[in-house]
Amino acid sequence: MALTGDIGHLIAAIGCFVGAHSLTNLRPLRHRCIEAVGKAGFYGAYSVLSTVLLVWVVAAAINAPTLVIWQQHGWMRWVPPLVMPVVCLALVAGLTTPNPFSIGPGAKGFDPAHPGILRLTRHPVIWGLGLWTGAHIVPNGHLAGLMLFVPLLVMSLLGKRVLDAKRRQSLGAEEWQRLVDAVEQPLDRAALLHEVGAWRIIGGVALYLALLALHPMVIGLSPLP
């Protein structure tokens, strides 16, 4: 049986994607898995599974019937390409900056005096994913598009709260507050730019250009208006 082609398959794909993320947030289950395969093995398998399920969700959404909720207007197509440079910078900076709060390479090497992108938010990767999904909701006013992007947007919005609660517990309330106070200072734009560094900005631009090139091949449509 084909895994894509109708709304039922899209519902199944989204259910598996959301279910997998929900199950891994159950502490007893997560701890048992880590004990069985190690922390690196668990997060490696989790990353592979998440990627496979996300590919299934996107493929199911592309092949689902088009049921229009609102008509697309010309200006709507400008929203994703204008927002995506910010998304790409947030993803590159977030995934390459030590972070004790959220998704990223972990806390090793984190310097509260030089937090980089964390000067803007403790959760740059989640904000990037949230902006990506939110921007794509605007021009995709059909049922399959909303079924794809709305759950991802909700997961992004809830993800910040979930991770804050986890990290506060694992770090302890006192250490958590110390680190939060260190990064939540009045914004110093010069320090932010210096700490992010030119190579992360270049990486964000490179990711944006790569996504522009891959979009027609993967999705079947140009991302440009």
C-alpha positions in Angstrom: 0.0 0.0 0.0 1.3 3.4 -0.9 2.3 5.7 2.0 1.1 8.9 0.3 -1.7 9.9 -2.0 -4.7 10.9 0.2 -5.7 12.7 3.4 -5.7 9.5 5.4 -2.0 8.9 4.6 -1.2 12.4 5.6 -3.0 12.0 8.9 -1.1 8.8 9.5 2.2 10.4 8.8 1.5 13.4 11.0 0.3 11.1 13.8 3.5 9.1 13.6 5.7 12.2 13.6 3.9 13.9 16.6 3.6 10.5 18.4 7.3 9.8 18.1 8.2 13.2 19.5 5.7 12.8 22.3 7.0 9.4 23.3 10.6 10.6 23.5 9.5 13.3 25.9 8.3 10.6 28.4 11.2 10.6 30.9 11.0 6.9 32.0 11.0 5.8 28.4 13.8 8.1 27.4 15.9 7.1 30.3 15.5 3.4 29.5 16.4 3.9 25.9 19.5 5.9 26.9 20.5 3.1 29.3 20.1 0.6 26.5 22.0 2.3 23.7 23.8 5.3 25.3 23.1 9.0 25.0 24.8 9.3 21.6 23.0 6.3 20.3 19.6 7.5 21.5 20.0 11.0 20.0 21.4 9.7 16.8 18.5 7.2 16.4 16.1 9.9 17.4 17.5 12.3 14.7 17.3 9.7 12.0 13.8 8.7 12.9 12.7 12.4 13.0 14.2 13.0 9.6 12.5 9.9 8.1 9.1 10.8 9.5 9.4 14.4 8.5 10.2 13.3 4.9 7.1 11.1 5.0 5.0 13.9 6.2 6.2 16.3 3.5 5.8 13.6 0.8 2.3 12.9 2.0 1.4 16.6 2.0 2.7 17.1 -1.5 0.7 14.1 -2.8 -2.5 14.8 -0.9 -5.6 16.2 -2.7 -5.8 20.0 -2.9 -8.7 21.3 -0.8 -8.5 25.1 -0.8 -9.3 26.9 2.4 -8.2 30.4 1.2 -7.1 31.6 -2.2 -3.4 32.5 -2.6 -2.7 36.1 -3.5 0.6 37.3 -5.1 1.9 39.0 -2.0 1.6 35.8 0.0 4.3 34.2 -2.1 6.8 36.8 -0.9 6.4 35.8 2.8 8.5 32.6 2.8 11.5 33.9 0.8 11.7 37.1 2.9 11.5 35.2 6.2 13.7 32.3 5.3 17.1 34.2 5.5 16.3 34.8 9.2 15.3 31.2 9.6 18.6 29.9 8.0 20.7 32.2 10.2 18.9 31.1 13.3 19.3 27.4 12.4 23.0 27.7 11.6 23.8 29.9 14.6 21.7 27.8 16.9 23.1 24.5 15.8 26.7 25.7 16.1 26.5 27.6 19.4 27.0 25.9 22.8 23.6 26.1 24.5 22.6 24.7 27.9 19.0 25.6 27.3 17.8 24.1 24.1 18.4 22.3 20.8 22.0 22.5 19.7 25.5 21.0 20.3 24.9 21.0 24.1 26.3 23.0 26.9 30.0 22.1 26.5 32.0 25.2 25.9 29.2 27.6 26.8 30.4 31.0 28.0 27.6 33.0 29.7 29.7 36.2 29.1 29.7 35.5 25.3 26.4 33.7 24.5 26.3 34.6 20.9 22.8 34.1 19.3 21.5 33.3 22.8 21.5 37.1 23.4 18.4 37.1 21.2 16.7 33.9 22.4 17.5 30.8 24.4 15.9 28.7 21.6 17.2 29.9 18.3 16.6 26.6 16.5 13.0 26.3 17.7 12.4 29.9 16.7 13.8 29.2 13.3 11.5 26.2 12.8 8.6 28.2 14.1 9.3 31.1 11.7 9.7 28.5 8.8 6.3 26.9 9.5 4.5 30.2 10.2 5.8 31.8 7.0 4.7 28.8 4.9 1.2 28.8 6.3 0.5 32.2 4.6 0.7 31.1 0.9 -0.4 27.5 1.6 -4.1 28.0 2.3 -5.1 24.4 1.4 -6.0 21.6 3.8 -2.9 19.5 3.2 -0.6 22.5 3.7 -2.3 23.5 7.0 -2.2 19.9 8.2 1.5 19.9 7.6 2.5 23.3 8.9 0.0 24.0 11.8 1.1 21.0 13.9 4.8 21.9 13.3 4.1 25.5 14.4 2.2 24.3 17.5 5.1 21.9 18.4 7.6 24.8 18.0 5.5 27.1 20.3 5.2 24.4 22.9 8.7 23.2 22.5 10.2 26.3 24.2 8.1 25.6 27.3 8.9 21.9 27.4 12.6 22.5 27.0 12.7 25.2 29.6 11.0 22.9 32.1 13.4 20.1 31.3 16.5 22.2 31.6 15.3 23.9 34.8 14.9 20.5 36.4 18.2 19.1 35.1 20.3 22.2 35.9 18.6 23.0 39.2 16.6 26.2 39.9 19.6 28.2 41.1 22.0 27.3 38.2 19.1 27.8 35.7 18.4 31.3 37.0 22.1 32.2 37.0 22.4 31.3 33.3 19.2 32.9 32.4 20.2 36.2 34.1 23.5 36.0 32.2 22.0 35.8 28.7 18.9 38.0 29.3 20.8 41.3 29.4 20.0 44.4 27.4 20.8 43.7 23.8 24.4 44.6 22.8 24.2 44.5 19.0 27.9 44.9 18.5 28.7 42.0 20.8 25.9 39.9 19.2 27.4 40.5 15.7 30.9 39.8 16.9 30.0 36.6 18.8 27.8 35.2 16.0 30.7 35.8 13.6 31.0 36.2 9.9 31.3 32.4 9.2 27.8 31.7 10.7 26.3 34.5 8.7 28.0 33.1 5.6 26.7 29.6 6.6 23.2 31.0 6.9 23.4 32.6 3.4 24.7 29.3 2.0 21.9 27.3 3.5 19.4 29.8 2.1 20.8 29.5 -1.4 20.9 25.7 -1.1 17.2 25.6 -0.1 16.3 27.9 -3.0 18.1 25.5 -5.4 16.6 22.3 -3.8 13.1 23.6 -3.4 12.0 23.0 -7.1 13.6 19.6 -7.1 12.1 18.4 -3.8 8.8 20.2 -3.6 8.2 20.7 -7.4 7.7 24.5 -7.1 9.9 27.5 -7.2 10.0 29.3 -3.8 10.3 32.6 -5.5 7.3 34.7 -6.5 
